[in-house]
Amino acid sequence: MESIKEIFRIGRGPSSSHTMGPVRAAKRYRLRHPDAVSFRVTLFGSLALTGKGHLTDVSVVNELQPAEVEVVWKKDEVKSFHPNALLFEVSDKNMENDPWLVYSVGGGKIVDDEDKDKQPELIYRQTNMKDVLTYYKQTGKTLWELVFETEGDAIKTHLSRVWNIMQQAMENGLKREGLLPGGLKLQRKAAAYYAKSVGLKDYARVTSRIFAYALAVAEENASGGEVVTAPTCGSAGILPAVLKISQEHFKIGNDKIIRALATAGLVGNIVKYNASISGAEVGCQGEVGTACAMAAAAATQIGGGTPAQIEYAAEMGLEHHLGLTCDPVAGLVQIPCIERNVHAAARAFDAARFSLLSDGNHFISFDTVTKVMKQTGKDLPSLYRETSLGGLAAFGDKDFVDN
């Protein structure tokens, strides 16, 4: 598996695959042609179908400025390697066309035809959760220790920055009010939910705070704010919310949060390596489901759980999101995406508590659920894989207008 830095990328929303990935591609292409004054960018498949709502065109055009940019939308053409494909071309008459086809494969990562079949730099000998638990049995070292041993001190620095950005996104989201951009007339709720949580007690207070924190980050992402992919922008609010409430609940310092982030990253890495974290490839189960598993594992560790209990919590987080469709209304990362962050965060915290009450023994393994998620994603019709052609996206606009 790759470094968990590939799971935790820092950038601007609303989408890691539809915004961050295309921006990285545009930046690379611009460096190849610094003197070009005009470009043509063709978006295919899922990028074309939901690119408007995800600000794909706006983000790419901004990255290629001051050149003129023609954006071509090919909604009915899907490339075989991945549904998120875009073609860059120089359209200057006196310059070589230099076509470059690139794929945004999820979590902000991009590959082109030259490197799509190349193996990424694999630094972990372990490739699944069974391997990780075997490592624990052989060495006595838990998940976060495996990460630090494999990646060295540099990963601690990266995770420290990741946590700072996550906290800033929560802080920003809790301050801001008003409408989110995009035309759905959706009001920000994080500030109001946090204010209401102050007067509550015990479990109601904890749950309301989780809601507020997840809302804060998800709303920041929806408005193009800076967030951390965990493992994607569309699911960016789940892990920060669970880490924040865990820090408050257990009264721990940032050092334990960094260790929990390492564990969460390892869980996300396993899913990414063995299945997918791309909504365009496997639906929202790959984004929100993976994020819930990551957050559940992190919270279980913070709560004093064993590796077996951590694995169990992660398994529950992913298992109970199997089949979840990716069907954003109007192609925006708002409905149902924001509320999905909220409910997955609460589910992750509950999964951690459920696992901590157990001895860690259970019937279905995390690796099995990961395989099932991948197969389920393949079986989902493309209508339900970030195309906004089916599910809630097919009816949400009409319902909103009618009401």
C-alpha positions in Angstrom: 0.0 0.0 0.0 1.0 3.6 -0.5 1.7 6.3 2.1 -1.4 7.4 4.0 -0.4 10.9 2.8 -2.4 9.8 -0.3 -5.5 9.4 1.9 -5.1 12.8 3.6 -4.7 15.5 0.9 -5.2 19.1 1.7 -7.1 21.3 -0.8 -10.2 23.1 -1.6 -13.6 21.5 -2.1 -16.2 20.7 -3.0 -14.9 17.4 -4.5 -11.6 15.6 -4.4 -12.3 13.7 -7.7 -14.2 16.5 -9.5 -12.3 19.5 -8.2 -9.0 18.7 -6.5 -7.9 16.1 -9.1 -8.7 18.2 -12.2 -7.0 21.2 -10.6 -3.8 19.2 -10.1 -4.1 18.0 -13.7 -4.6 21.6 -15.0 -1.6 22.8 -12.9 0.6 20.1 -14.4 -0.6 20.8 -18.0 0.0 24.6 -17.5 3.6 23.9 -16.5 4.0 22.0 -19.7 2.8 24.9 -21.7 3.6 28.1 -19.8 3.4 30.3 -23.0 0.1 29.0 -24.4 -2.7 31.6 -24.6 -5.6 29.2 -25.2 -6.6 25.7 -24.2 -9.4 23.2 -24.8 -10.5 20.9 -21.9 -12.9 18.1 -22.6 -14.7 16.5 -19.7 -16.0 12.9 -20.1 -18.5 10.7 -18.2 -19.1 11.6 -14.6 -16.9 14.7 -14.8 -19.2 16.0 -17.6 -22.4 15.0 -15.9 -21.8 16.6 -12.5 -18.9 18.9 -13.3 -21.0 22.0 -13.1 -22.2 21.3 -9.6 -18.7 20.3 -8.5 -17.1 23.4 -10.0 -14.9 21.3 -12.2 -15.0 23.8 -15.1 -14.5 26.9 -12.9 -11.6 25.3 -11.0 -9.8 24.2 -14.2 -10.3 27.5 -15.9 -9.0 29.4 -12.9 -5.9 27.2 -12.8 -5.1 27.8 -16.5 -5.5 31.5 -16.4 -4.7 34.0 -17.9 -5.1 31.8 -21.0 -8.5 31.5 -22.7 -10.1 28.1 -22.0 -12.8 26.3 -24.0 -14.6 23.6 -21.9 -16.2 20.8 -23.8 -18.8 18.5 -22.1 -19.1 14.9 -23.4 -21.6 13.4 -21.0 -22.3 10.3 -23.0 -18.7 9.3 -23.6 -17.1 7.3 -20.8 -13.5 6.2 -20.9 -12.9 2.5 -20.0 -10.2 3.0 -17.5 -12.2 5.3 -15.2 -15.4 7.4 -15.5 -13.6 10.6 -14.4 -11.6 11.5 -17.4 -10.5 14.8 -18.9 -8.5 15.7 -22.1 -6.3 18.8 -22.2 -5.2 20.3 -25.5 -3.4 23.4 -26.6 -5.6 25.3 -29.0 -3.1 28.0 -30.1 -2.8 27.9 -33.9 0.9 28.3 -33.8 1.6 25.6 -31.2 1.5 21.8 -31.1 -1.8 20.4 -29.9 -0.2 18.0 -27.4 -3.4 16.1 -26.2 -3.1 14.8 -22.7 -5.8 12.4 -21.3 -5.8 12.2 -17.6 -8.1 10.4 -15.0 -9.1 11.7 -11.6 -9.4 8.4 -9.7 -10.5 9.5 -6.3 -9.2 11.3 -3.3 -7.5 14.0 -5.4 -5.2 11.5 -7.2 -4.6 11.7 -10.9 -3.1 9.3 -13.4 -2.6 9.3 -17.2 -2.3 6.7 -19.9 1.4 6.4 -19.4 1.3 5.7 -15.6 -2.2 4.2 -15.2 -0.8 0.7 -15.3 2.3 1.4 -13.2 2.4 0.3 -9.6 2.5 3.2 -7.2 5.2 3.4 -4.6 4.2 0.7 -2.2 5.7 1.2 1.2 3.6 -1.1 3.3 4.2 -4.9 3.3 0.7 -5.3 4.6 -2.1 -5.2 2.1 -5.2 -5.9 4.1 -6.5 -5.9 7.7 -5.6 -9.6 8.2 -1.9 -8.7 7.6 -2.2 -5.7 10.0 -3.6 -7.9 12.8 -0.9 -10.5 12.1 1.7 -7.8 12.5 0.2 -7.0 15.9 0.2 -10.6 17.0 3.8 -11.0 15.9 5.2 -7.7 17.3 2.7 -6.5 19.9 2.5 -3.2 18.0 -0.9 -1.7 17.1 -2.1 0.1 14.0 -0.7 3.5 14.6 2.7 2.0 15.5 2.8 0.2 12.2 2.2 3.5 10.4 5.0 5.3 12.3 7.4 2.4 11.9 6.7 2.3 8.1 6.6 6.0 7.3 8.9 7.5 9.9 8.8 10.9 11.6 7.7 12.7 8.4 4.2 11.3 8.7 3.8 12.8 12.2 4.5 16.2 10.7 2.0 15.7 7.9 -0.7 14.4 10.3 -0.1 17.4 12.6 -0.8 19.7 9.7 -3.8 17.6 8.7 -5.3 18.0 12.1 -4.7 21.7 12.1 -6.5 22.1 8.8 -9.4 19.9 10.0 -9.7 22.1 13.1 -9.6 25.3 11.1 -12.3 23.9 8.8 -14.5 23.2 11.8 -13.8 26.6 13.3 -14.6 28.4 10.0 -17.8 26.3 9.5 -19.1 27.1 13.0 -18.7 30.8 12.4 -20.3 31.2 9.0 -24.0 31.5 8.3 -26.2 32.1 5.3 -26.8 30.4 2.0 -24.4 27.9 0.5 -23.6 28.7 -3.2 -25.1 26.7 -6.0 -28.7 27.6 -6.3 -30.4 25.1 -4.0 -30.9 27.8 -1.4 -29.5 25.6 1.3 -28.8 27.3 4.5 -25.7 26.6 6.6 -26.7 24.9 9.9 -23.5 24.2 11.8 -23.5 27.4 13.8 -27.2 27.0 14.9 -26.7 23.3 15.8 -23.6 24.2 17.9 -25.5 27.0 19.7 -28.4 24.6 20.5 -26.0 22.0 21.8 -24.8 24.3 24.6 -28.1 23.9 26.5 -28.2 20.1 26.3 -26.7 17.5 28.6 -25.0 14.2 28.4 -25.7 12.1 25.3 -27.9 14.7 23.7 -25.0 17.2 24.0 -22.4 14.9 22.6 -24.6 13.9 19.7 -25.5 17.5 18.9 -21.8 18.4 18.9 -21.0 15.6 16.5 -23.7 17.0 14.2 -22.4 20.5 14.4 -18.8 19.6 13.8 -19.6 17.4 10.8 -21.9 20.0 9.4 -19.2 22.7 9.8 -16.6 20.8 7.7 -19.1 19.5 5.1 -20.5 23.0 4.6 -17.0 24.5 4.3 -16.3 21.9 1.6 -19.6 22.6 -0.2 -18.6 26.3 -0.4 -15.1 25.6 -1.8 -13.3 26.0 1.5 -10.0 24.3 2.5 -10.5 20.8 3.8 -8.7 17.5 4.1 -9.7 14.5 2.1 -10.7 11.8 4.6 -10.7 9.9 2.3 -12.5 12.3 -0.1 -13.8 15.9 0.0 -17.4 14.7 -0.1 -16.8 12.7 3.1 -14.4 15.2 4.7 -16.6 16.1 7.7 -16.9 12.6 9.3 -13.4 12.0 10.7 -12.8 15.5 12.0 -16.1 15.5 13.9 -15.4 12.2 15.5 -11.9 13.2 16.5 -13.1 16.5 17.9 -15.8 15.0 20.0 -13.5 12.2 21.2 -10.9 14.7 22.2 -13.5 16.6 24.3 -15.1 13.4 25.7 -11.8 11.7 26.7 -9.9 14.9 27.4 -6.9 14.0 25.4 -4.1 16.0 23.8 -3.1 16.3 20.1 -0.5 13.5 20.4 -3.3 10.9 20.7 -5.2 12.6 17.9 -2.2 12.2 15.6 -2.0 8.5 16.5 -5.7 8.1 15.8 -5.3 9.8 12.5 -2.6 7.3 11.7 -5.0 4.4 12.4 -7.7 6.0 10.4 -5.4 6.6 7.5 -4.3 2.9 7.6 -8.0 1.8 7.5 -8.7 4.1 4.5 -5.6 2.8 2.8 -6.8 -0.8 3.0 -10.1 0.1 1.4 -8.4 2.2 -1.3 -5.9 -0.6 -2.1 -8.4 -3.4 -2.2 -11.5 -1.7 -3.5 -12.1 2.1 -4.2 -12.8 5.4 -2.5 -14.2 6.9 -5.7 -17.9 7.7 -5.8 -17.9 7.6 -9.5 -16.5 4.0 -9.4 -18.4 2.4 -6.4 -20.9 4.9 -5.2 -21.0 6.8 -1.9 -20.3 3.6 0.0 -16.7 4.1 -1.1 -16.6 7.6 0.3 -18.9 8.0 3.3 -18.7 4.3 4.1 -14.9 4.3 4.2 -14.9 7.6 6.1 -17.2 6.1 8.7 -14.9 3.0 9.0 -11.9 5.3 9.5 -13.6 7.4 12.1 -15.0 4.4 14.0 -11.5 2.9 14.1 -10.0 6.2 15.4 -12.6 6.6 18.1 -12.2 3.0 19.2 -8.5 3.5 19.6 -8.9 6.7 21.5 -11.4 4.9 23.8 -8.8 2.3 24.7 -9.8 -0.4 22.3 -7.7 -3.4 21.2 -6.7 -4.0 17.6 -9.6 -6.6 17.4 -12.1 -4.0 18.6 -10.7 -1.4 16.2 -11.1 -3.8 13.3 -14.6 -4.6 14.5 -15.6 -0.9 14.6 -14.2 -0.3 11.2 -16.0 -3.3 9.8 -19.3 -2.0 11.2 -18.7 1.5 9.8 -18.3 0.1 6.3 -20.7 -2.8 6.4 -23.7 -0.6 7.3 -23.1 1.7 4.3 -23.0 -1.1 1.7 -25.0 -0.2 -1.4 -25.0 3.6 -0.6 -25.5 5.4 -3.9 -23.8 8.6 -5.0 -26.6 10.7 -6.3 -26.0 14.4 -5.6 -28.9 16.7 -6.4 -28.0 19.1 -9.2 -24.5 17.7 -9.1 -23.7 19.7 -5.9 -21.9 18.3 -2.9 -24.8 19.4 -0.7 -27.9 17.2 -0.8 -27.7 14.5 0.4 -23.9 14.7 0.9 -23.9 17.1 3.9 -26.4 15.2 6.0 -24.6 11.9 5.1 -21.5 13.3 6.7 -23.5 14.1 9.9 -25.2 10.7 10.2 -22.0 8.8 9.3 -20.1 10.6 12.0 -22.7 9.7 14.6 -22.8 6.2 13.4 -19.0 6.0 13.6 -19.0 7.2 17.2 -21.7 4.6 18.1 -19.8 1.9 16.3 -16.8 2.6 18.4 -18.9 2.4 21.6 -20.6 -0.8 20.5 -17.2 -2.4 19.7 -15.7 -1.3 23.0 -18.5 -3.1 24.8 -17.6 -6.3 23.0 -14.5 -8.5 23.1 -13.8 -7.8 19.5 -15.0 -11.2 18.2 -17.5 -11.0 15.3 -18.6 -13.0 12.3 -17.8 -10.8 9.2 -14.2 -9.5 8.8 -13.3 -6.0 7.6 -11.5 -7.5 4.6 -14.7 -9.4 3.6 -16.8 -6.3 3.8 -14.2 -4.4 1.7 -14.4 -7.1 -1.0 -18.2 -7.0 -0.9 -18.2 -3.2 -1.2 -16.1 -3.4 -4.3 -18.4 -5.9 -5.9 -21.5 -4.0 -4.9 -20.0 -0.9 -6.5 -19.4 -2.7 -9.7 -23.0 -4.0 -9.7 -24.5 -0.6 -9.1 -25.8 0.9 -12.3 -24.0 4.0 -13.5 -27.1 6.0 -12.5 -26.0 5.7 -8.9 -22.3 6.4 -9.3 -21.9 10.2 -9.2 -23.7 10.9 -12.5 -26.7 12.7 -11.0 -28.9 10.7 -13.3 -30.7 8.5 -10.7 -31.7 8.2 -7.1 -32.3 11.4 -5.2 -30.7 13.4 -8.0 -33.4 12.4 -10.4 -36.2 13.6 -8.1 -34.6 16.1 -5.8 -34.8 19.1 -8.1 -38.5 18.6 -8.7 -39.3 18.1 -5.1 -37.4 21.2 -4.1 -39.1 23.3 -6.7 -42.6 22.0 -5.8 -42.1 22.7 -2.1 
